[in-house]
Amino acid sequence: MGARAISRKAKADPSGDHRRVVLAVAAHPDDIEFGMAGTLLRLAEVGYQLHYLNLSTGSCGSMTERAEVVRRVRRREARAAARLLGAQWHAPLVDDLEIFYEEKLLRRLAARIREIRPSVVLTHSPQDYMEDHTNTSRLTVTAVFARGMPNFRTLPRRQAVSGQVTLYHAMPHGLCDSLAQPIEPELLVDVTSVFGTKVSALEAHRSQKEWLDETQGMDSYVASMKRMSEALGSMSKGFRHAEGWRRHLHFGFCGGEDDPIGNHLGTAACLASGPTRQARFYVS
């Protein structure tokens, strides 16, 4: 597949809301670094305030240590990674394998959305290899959708907020769904210039190297991330390292032509071309 330059024009928000606030919502500590951190760094270059939220503590990320020890270690690693990215860290909400699409967790996440008031949200692909990721995607979509609904009560209670939010889904691990069917990006972001910082942020999660090697067949979590970024870069026909995105359908979120990543990053982003990628921009 090839790529083409973004030609859509940035449109003024009719609400007059010009905030540049991006929130990354991922399942586990190190997920943001794998597939979202480069885009966060590029958005920071154009004036975005960065926010970093993992829903889970990472409590299952060890073959030898007790959960309470792992929680402390992974909290420390995630905070260090967020500092490297220049992002505000937010505390996780549940333990690993407890990310379910259920009411209490949805209300807690919705409260965070209302507190942060992002204009851009990055989260997992709706299709991925494990359900902590896919459930995080579903929860994030609904929590953002409910941001302006005063009759949806959050935990703790937070007032409904106005403003448009553009929601993007990252690429799944392996660039395919759980049945090994390929997932193609719609948008590619050049992360070559910030790749060193992205690697450093991922390396902050030192406890995960042995765990991922043993449980998920990643011979090196950094090498796995590099292979994925190079594969996405090759799709652009120009970027060495890239992160890929699919924009969530705009109804209830933002304007039909809104694409702040593409519009604000300019030549650092391109549209991935292909027969499945074109119709979206003609939905009104």
C-alpha positions as CSV (number, residue, x, y, z in Angstrom):
1,M,0.0,0.0,0.0
2,G,1.1,3.5,-0.6
3,A,0.4,6.9,1.0
4,R,-0.8,10.3,0.0
5,A,-0.4,13.7,1.6
6,I,-3.2,15.1,3.7
7,S,-5.2,17.6,1.8
8,R,-8.1,18.2,4.2
9,K,-8.3,21.8,5.6
10,A,-8.4,22.4,9.3
11,K,-11.9,23.7,10.1
12,A,-12.7,26.0,13.0
13,D,-14.5,24.4,15.9
14,P,-18.0,26.1,15.9
15,S,-17.9,26.0,19.7
16,G,-14.9,28.2,19.8
17,D,-12.9,25.5,21.6
18,H,-9.3,25.7,20.6
19,R,-7.8,23.5,23.3
20,R,-4.8,21.3,22.5
21,V,-5.1,18.5,25.1
22,V,-4.4,14.9,24.2
23,L,-5.1,11.9,26.4
24,A,-3.6,8.4,25.8
25,V,-5.7,5.6,27.4
26,A,-4.1,2.2,27.3
27,A,-4.6,-1.1,29.2
28,H,-1.2,-1.8,30.7
29,P,2.0,0.1,31.6
30,D,4.2,0.0,28.4
31,D,1.2,-0.1,26.0
32,I,1.4,3.6,25.4
33,E,5.1,3.4,24.7
34,F,4.6,0.6,22.2
35,G,2.1,2.3,19.9
36,M,1.3,5.8,20.9
37,A,4.3,7.6,22.5
38,G,5.8,8.9,19.2
39,T,2.5,10.6,18.2
40,L,2.3,12.1,21.7
41,L,5.7,13.5,21.3
42,R,5.0,14.9,17.9
43,L,1.8,16.5,19.2
44,A,3.7,18.1,22.1
45,E,5.9,19.8,19.4
46,V,2.8,21.6,18.1
47,G,1.6,22.8,21.5
48,Y,-0.4,19.9,22.9
49,Q,-0.6,19.1,26.6
50,L,0.0,15.4,27.1
51,H,-1.9,13.1,29.5
52,Y,-1.0,9.4,30.2
53,L,-3.4,6.9,31.6
54,N,-3.1,3.1,31.9
55,L,-6.3,1.5,33.2
56,S,-4.5,-1.4,34.9
57,T,-1.7,-1.5,37.4
58,G,0.3,-4.2,35.6
59,S,-0.2,-6.5,38.6
60,C,0.2,-9.7,36.6
61,G,3.4,-8.7,34.9
62,S,5.8,-11.1,36.7
63,M,6.4,-14.8,37.0
64,T,8.0,-14.6,40.4
65,E,7.0,-11.5,42.4
66,R,3.7,-11.0,44.4
67,A,1.1,-8.7,42.9
68,E,1.6,-6.0,45.5
69,V,5.3,-5.8,44.6
70,V,4.6,-5.8,40.9
71,R,2.1,-3.0,41.3
72,R,4.7,-0.8,43.0
73,V,7.4,-1.5,40.5
74,R,5.2,-0.9,37.5
75,R,3.7,2.3,38.9
76,R,7.3,3.6,39.4
77,E,8.2,2.6,35.8
78,A,5.1,4.1,34.3
79,R,5.7,7.4,36.1
80,A,9.3,7.5,34.9
81,A,8.1,6.8,31.3
82,A,5.5,9.6,31.5
83,R,8.2,12.0,32.7
84,L,10.4,11.1,29.7
85,L,7.4,11.9,27.4
86,G,6.6,15.1,29.2
87,A,3.1,13.8,30.0
88,Q,1.0,14.1,33.1
89,W,0.6,10.6,34.6
90,H,-2.8,9.5,36.0
91,A,-3.2,6.6,38.4
92,P,-4.5,3.3,37.1
93,L,-8.0,2.1,38.1
94,V,-7.9,-1.8,38.2
95,D,-5.6,-4.7,38.1
96,D,-4.6,-6.8,35.0
97,L,-7.3,-9.0,33.6
98,E,-9.9,-6.9,35.5
99,I,-10.6,-4.5,32.6
100,F,-14.2,-5.5,31.9
101,Y,-16.8,-3.5,30.0
102,E,-18.9,-2.8,33.1
103,E,-20.7,0.0,34.8
104,K,-18.3,0.9,37.7
105,L,-15.2,1.1,35.7
106,L,-17.0,3.0,32.9
107,R,-18.1,5.6,35.5
108,R,-14.6,5.9,36.9
109,L,-13.0,6.4,33.5
110,A,-15.7,8.9,32.4
111,A,-14.8,10.9,35.5
112,R,-11.2,11.1,34.3
113,I,-12.3,12.2,30.8
114,R,-14.4,15.0,32.3
115,E,-11.5,16.1,34.6
116,I,-8.9,16.1,31.8
117,R,-11.2,17.5,29.0
118,P,-9.1,16.2,26.1
119,S,-9.6,17.4,22.6
120,V,-7.9,14.3,21.2
121,V,-8.0,10.8,22.7
122,L,-5.7,7.9,21.7
123,T,-6.6,4.4,22.6
124,H,-6.3,0.8,21.6
125,S,-7.6,-0.8,18.4
126,P,-11.1,-2.3,18.7
127,Q,-9.5,-5.5,17.4
128,D,-6.4,-6.8,19.2
129,Y,-4.9,-10.0,20.5
130,M,-6.1,-9.8,24.1
131,E,-9.2,-8.5,25.8
132,D,-7.7,-6.0,28.2
133,H,-6.8,-4.0,25.1
134,T,-10.2,-4.4,23.3
135,N,-12.1,-3.7,26.5
136,T,-10.0,-0.6,27.1
137,S,-10.9,0.6,23.6
138,R,-14.7,0.0,24.2
139,L,-14.6,1.7,27.6
140,T,-12.8,4.7,26.3
141,V,-15.2,5.1,23.4
142,T,-18.2,5.1,25.7
143,A,-16.6,7.3,28.4
144,V,-15.8,10.0,25.7
145,F,-19.2,9.7,24.2
146,A,-20.8,10.3,27.6
147,R,-18.7,13.3,28.4
148,G,-21.5,15.8,27.8
149,M,-24.4,13.8,29.3
150,P,-25.4,15.3,32.6
151,N,-27.6,12.3,33.5
152,F,-24.7,9.9,33.3
153,R,-23.2,10.0,36.8
154,T,-19.4,9.4,37.1
155,L,-17.4,8.1,40.0
156,P,-16.5,10.4,41.6
157,R,-19.2,12.8,40.3
158,R,-18.0,15.3,37.8
159,Q,-20.0,17.8,35.8
160,A,-20.7,17.0,32.1
161,V,-18.3,19.0,29.8
162,S,-18.8,20.4,26.3
163,G,-16.3,20.4,23.4
164,Q,-15.5,18.2,20.5
165,V,-13.2,15.2,20.9
166,T,-11.5,13.4,18.1
167,L,-10.8,9.7,18.9
168,Y,-8.1,7.6,17.3
169,H,-7.4,3.9,17.6
170,A,-3.8,2.7,17.5
171,M,-2.6,-0.3,15.6
172,P,-2.9,-3.7,17.3
173,H,0.1,-5.8,18.1
174,G,1.2,-7.7,15.1
175,L,-0.8,-5.4,12.9
176,C,-3.7,-7.9,12.8
177,D,-6.7,-8.9,14.8
178,S,-7.1,-11.9,17.1
179,L,-7.8,-14.2,14.1
180,A,-4.6,-13.0,12.3
181,Q,-6.5,-10.9,9.8
182,P,-4.5,-7.8,8.7
183,I,-5.6,-4.4,10.1
184,E,-4.6,-1.4,8.0
185,P,-3.9,2.1,9.3
186,E,-5.8,5.1,7.9
187,L,-3.2,7.6,9.1
188,L,0.5,7.3,9.5
189,V,2.6,9.6,11.8
190,D,6.3,10.0,11.2
191,V,8.0,9.3,14.6
192,T,11.6,9.0,13.3
193,S,12.8,12.3,14.9
194,V,11.4,11.3,18.3
195,F,12.1,7.6,18.1
196,G,15.0,7.7,20.6
197,T,12.8,9.2,23.3
198,K,10.1,6.6,22.5
199,V,12.6,3.8,23.0
200,S,13.9,5.3,26.2
201,A,10.3,5.5,27.5
202,L,9.7,1.9,26.6
203,E,13.0,0.9,28.2
204,A,11.8,2.5,31.5
205,H,9.6,-0.6,31.9
206,R,12.6,-2.7,32.7
207,S,10.6,-5.3,34.6
208,Q,8.8,-6.4,31.5
209,K,11.6,-7.8,29.4
210,E,11.7,-11.2,31.0
211,W,7.9,-11.4,31.4
212,L,7.2,-10.7,27.8
213,D,9.9,-13.0,26.6
214,E,8.5,-15.9,28.6
215,T,4.7,-15.3,28.3
216,Q,4.1,-13.7,24.9
217,G,7.0,-14.7,22.7
218,M,8.5,-11.2,22.3
219,D,12.2,-11.9,22.1
220,S,12.8,-8.3,23.0
221,Y,10.1,-5.9,23.8
222,V,12.1,-3.0,22.3
223,A,13.0,-5.0,19.2
224,S,9.4,-6.0,18.7
225,M,8.4,-2.3,18.9
226,K,11.1,-1.4,16.4
227,R,9.9,-4.0,13.9
228,M,6.3,-2.7,14.2
229,S,7.4,0.9,13.7
230,E,9.5,0.0,10.7
231,A,6.7,-2.0,9.1
232,L,4.4,1.0,9.5
233,G,7.1,3.4,8.2
234,S,7.5,1.3,5.1
235,M,3.8,1.7,4.4
236,S,4.3,5.5,4.1
237,K,7.0,5.1,1.4
238,G,9.0,7.8,3.2
239,F,9.1,7.5,7.0
240,R,11.7,5.3,8.7
241,H,9.6,4.8,11.8
242,A,5.8,5.4,12.0
243,E,2.8,4.9,14.2
244,G,-0.5,4.1,12.6
245,W,-4.0,5.3,13.5
246,R,-7.6,4.8,12.5
247,R,-10.0,7.6,13.3
248,H,-13.2,6.7,15.1
249,L,-16.5,7.6,13.4
250,H,-17.3,11.1,14.3
251,F,-20.9,10.9,15.3
252,G,-21.3,12.1,18.9
253,F,-17.6,13.0,19.1
254,C,-16.4,15.7,16.6
255,G,-17.0,17.1,13.2
256,G,-17.1,14.8,10.2
257,E,-13.9,16.3,8.7
258,D,-12.0,16.8,12.0
259,D,-8.6,15.3,11.9
260,P,-6.4,17.2,14.4
261,I,-3.4,14.8,14.1
262,G,-3.3,15.1,10.3
263,N,-4.0,18.9,10.3
264,H,-1.7,19.9,13.1
265,L,1.3,17.6,12.2
266,G,1.4,18.6,8.5
267,T,4.1,16.8,6.7
268,A,4.8,14.6,9.7
269,A,1.6,12.7,8.9
270,C,0.1,11.1,5.8
271,L,-3.0,9.2,4.8
272,A,-2.5,5.6,4.1
273,S,-4.2,4.8,0.8
274,G,-6.1,1.7,-0.2
275,P,-9.6,0.6,-1.1
276,T,-10.9,0.4,2.5
277,R,-9.6,3.8,3.4
278,Q,-11.4,6.3,1.2
279,A,-15.1,6.2,2.0
280,R,-14.7,7.4,5.6
281,F,-14.1,11.0,4.6
282,Y,-17.3,11.2,2.6
283,V,-19.6,10.4,5.6
284,S,-21.6,13.4,6.5
